[in-house]
Amino acid sequence: MALEQGVALTAKWIQEKVERTTKQIAEASACSNLLHDLHHSRLVEFRKESVVFATLLPITFRGTANPRECLERLRTFFSVIVSHNLAR
């Protein structure tokens, strides 16, 4: 399965899940609040010296000749993130 197909299937699954959940909510304002919350992130923990965040990546070996090539691409990606954050 291509990455694009995987992303499309994931998006479809999320849409179906949201639609099922919203259909179970009788009150319009509660449904509206749920949809608002799904579109916005809340800061869970804040420290003045830093804000911690995560980057989610689909991990796949598809499209690379071997697993080492995929891992090398991930290593390069993370080194760019680290060097960018250290430069700030």
Beta strands, then each sheet from edge to edge (+ up, - down):
end
